Amino acid sequence: MSHIVQTKTDVRDPIAVISACSWLRLPRPLQAPFQLLEVRSSNNYAPI
């Protein structure tokens, strides 16, 4: 059985997110609309 879950997150310090990604050697986050399970989202962070 499938479940649809809605989550909400707030990025309060984008510079800290960028710094953490750099420190962990992860790709820099990109703030852009993205699609998840045929639902379009905007103003959220998604990996490059």
Sequence and secondary structure as in RCSB ss.txt:
>XXXX:A:sequence
MSHIVQTKTDVRDPIAVISACSWLRLPRPLQAPFQLLEVRSSNNYAPI
>XXXX:A:secstr
           S HHHHHHHHHHTT    EE  EEETTEEE S EE  
